Amino acid sequence: MNVIKAGYEILTPISEGGIEELQRIERAARVCYKSEDRITPDGESAKKMVAMLIKNGHEAMIEHSSLSVLFTCDRGVSHEIVRHRLASFGQESTRYVNYANDKFGNQISVIDIADGMSNDSKVSKLDSESTLSVYTEWLHAMKDAQSHYLKMIKLGATPQIARSVLPTSTKTNIIVTANYREWRHFFKLRTAEAAHPQMREIAIPLCRELKEKIPIVFDDIEC
Ligand SMILES: Cc1cc2nc3c(=O)[nH]c(=O)nc-3n(C[C@H](O)[C@H](O)[C@H](O)COP(=O)(O)OP(=O)(O)OC[C@H]3O[C@@H](n4cnc5c(N)ncnc54)[C@H](O)[C@@H]3O)c2cc1C
């Protein structure tokens, strides 16, 4: 059994300083005001325009730039991700993928809960012995699930039938494509303290990276 860390990869190339992405938004917004003549090539006019759009809640213009991200997370987190109806998705299929194949090392992959545990407000306060016991119990359950999955396949079950015993921790890959307005909404909900710790584990670093790479758009989001 493979125990791996959650993560993400930004698939959409982002221009130097994020200027082209801002200029796309600016171009759309200036059509509204017929102020295309005020576009400056250095991107400064785009920065001011995008800041103004966000301040005034004219966020429809922010929809003109978008981003695809490949997440590696567990099936529980991916189930939360797909609730964001304005995004588009492509996800690893447990119906067609057979983890009993050599290609997957004849094993299932699960997302480690260690970071999620240390970011959970209650679990993080357990003493080290209890923490280890919780983690060990989880590990046993994962191994049991794997053993039943492989046995079912060996007995003739198809992956789509055997998947019934796969745990919530099963690793998945999911591609999410959304415009910046939807990403802003996603980050507001999914980096907040109320969000699931394993969701925050991927949403917070992604939000921070985008803040560094693209000016203005995500600046007002605390993540
Ligand atoms: C902390 C937390 C706990 C949660 N707990 C639960 C739970 O216990 N049970 C549960 O079922 N879900 C739960 N959810 C999921 C939640 O209900 C939403 O499905 C999810 O957060 C997506 O949010 P959204 O609908 O605002 O976003 P999106 O689907 O991304 O939509 C973005 C925005 O578009 C607009 N929009 C989209 N579709 C419509 C529509 N049909 N009509 C009108 N406006 C629309 C809304 O303004 C919406 O905010 C939880 C979410 C969070 C963050």
PDBQT file of the ligand as one rigid body, heavy atoms in Angstrom, charges set to zero:
ROOT
HETATM    1  C1  LIG A 301     -17.264  24.527   5.769  1.00  0.00    +0.000 C 
HETATM    2  C2  LIG A 301     -18.196  23.879   4.800  1.00  0.00    +0.000 A 
HETATM    3  C3  LIG A 301     -19.067  22.905   5.241  1.00  0.00    +0.000 A 
HETATM    4  C4  LIG A 301     -19.962  22.290   4.350  1.00  0.00    +0.000 A 
HETATM    5  N1  LIG A 301     -20.802  21.333   4.805  1.00  0.00    +0.000 NA
HETATM    6  C5  LIG A 301     -21.688  20.748   3.950  1.00  0.00    +0.000 A 
HETATM    7  C6  LIG A 301     -22.619  19.757   4.388  1.00  0.00    +0.000 A 
HETATM    8  O1  LIG A 301     -22.643  19.382   5.549  1.00  0.00    +0.000 OA
HETATM    9  N2  LIG A 301     -23.493  19.230   3.485  1.00  0.00    +0.000 N 
HETATM   10  C7  LIG A 301     -23.501  19.630   2.176  1.00  0.00    +0.000 A 
HETATM   11  O2  LIG A 301     -24.321  19.145   1.386  1.00  0.00    +0.000 OA
HETATM   12  N3  LIG A 301     -22.618  20.541   1.711  1.00  0.00    +0.000 NA
HETATM   13  C8  LIG A 301     -21.721  21.108   2.555  1.00  0.00    +0.000 A 
HETATM   14  N4  LIG A 301     -20.829  22.029   2.085  1.00  0.00    +0.000 N 
HETATM   15  C9  LIG A 301     -20.810  22.329   0.640  1.00  0.00    +0.000 C 
HETATM   16  C10 LIG A 301     -21.614  23.607   0.343  1.00  0.00    +0.000 C 
HETATM   17  O3  LIG A 301     -22.977  23.440   0.664  1.00  0.00    +0.000 OA
HETATM   18  C11 LIG A 301     -21.469  23.972  -1.132  1.00  0.00    +0.000 C 
HETATM   19  O4  LIG A 301     -22.006  22.945  -1.932  1.00  0.00    +0.000 OA
HETATM   20  C12 LIG A 301     -20.058  24.201  -1.563  1.00  0.00    +0.000 C 
HETATM   21  O5  LIG A 301     -19.353  24.932  -0.608  1.00  0.00    +0.000 OA
HETATM   22  C13 LIG A 301     -20.029  24.952  -2.893  1.00  0.00    +0.000 C 
HETATM   23  O6  LIG A 301     -20.406  26.294  -2.618  1.00  0.00    +0.000 OA
HETATM   24  P1  LIG A 301     -21.308  27.145  -3.593  1.00  0.00    +0.000 P 
HETATM   25  O7  LIG A 301     -22.583  26.452  -3.876  1.00  0.00    +0.000 OA
HETATM   26  O8  LIG A 301     -21.381  28.531  -3.000  1.00  0.00    +0.000 OA
HETATM   27  O9  LIG A 301     -20.322  27.252  -4.808  1.00  0.00    +0.000 OA
HETATM   28  P2  LIG A 301     -20.392  26.970  -6.374  1.00  0.00    +0.000 P 
HETATM   29  O10 LIG A 301     -21.194  25.791  -6.719  1.00  0.00    +0.000 OA
HETATM   30  O11 LIG A 301     -18.967  26.993  -6.730  1.00  0.00    +0.000 OA
HETATM   31  O12 LIG A 301     -21.125  28.221  -6.946  1.00  0.00    +0.000 OA
HETATM   32  C14 LIG A 301     -20.533  29.516  -6.871  1.00  0.00    +0.000 C 
HETATM   33  C15 LIG A 301     -21.624  30.533  -6.672  1.00  0.00    +0.000 C 
HETATM   34  O13 LIG A 301     -22.454  30.545  -7.841  1.00  0.00    +0.000 OA
HETATM   35  C16 LIG A 301     -23.808  30.789  -7.451  1.00  0.00    +0.000 C 
HETATM   36  N5  LIG A 301     -24.606  29.635  -7.814  1.00  0.00    +0.000 N 
HETATM   37  C17 LIG A 301     -24.167  28.420  -8.239  1.00  0.00    +0.000 A 
HETATM   38  N6  LIG A 301     -25.192  27.624  -8.531  1.00  0.00    +0.000 NA
HETATM   39  C18 LIG A 301     -26.319  28.345  -8.252  1.00  0.00    +0.000 A 
HETATM   40  C19 LIG A 301     -27.692  28.057  -8.328  1.00  0.00    +0.000 A 
HETATM   41  N7  LIG A 301     -28.160  26.870  -8.731  1.00  0.00    +0.000 N 
HETATM   42  N8  LIG A 301     -28.568  29.021  -7.997  1.00  0.00    +0.000 NA
HETATM   43  C20 LIG A 301     -28.133  30.217  -7.585  1.00  0.00    +0.000 A 
HETATM   44  N9  LIG A 301     -26.837  30.570  -7.475  1.00  0.00    +0.000 NA
HETATM   45  C21 LIG A 301     -25.938  29.632  -7.810  1.00  0.00    +0.000 A 
HETATM   46  C22 LIG A 301     -23.785  31.017  -5.947  1.00  0.00    +0.000 C 
HETATM   47  O14 LIG A 301     -23.631  32.387  -5.683  1.00  0.00    +0.000 OA
HETATM   48  C23 LIG A 301     -22.548  30.268  -5.510  1.00  0.00    +0.000 C 
HETATM   49  O15 LIG A 301     -22.019  30.721  -4.279  1.00  0.00    +0.000 OA
HETATM   50  C24 LIG A 301     -19.941  22.660   2.967  1.00  0.00    +0.000 A 
HETATM   51  C25 LIG A 301     -19.049  23.641   2.531  1.00  0.00    +0.000 A 
HETATM   52  C26 LIG A 301     -18.176  24.243   3.426  1.00  0.00    +0.000 A 
HETATM   53  C27 LIG A 301     -17.203  25.267   2.908  1.00  0.00    +0.000 C 
ENDROOT
TORSDOF 0
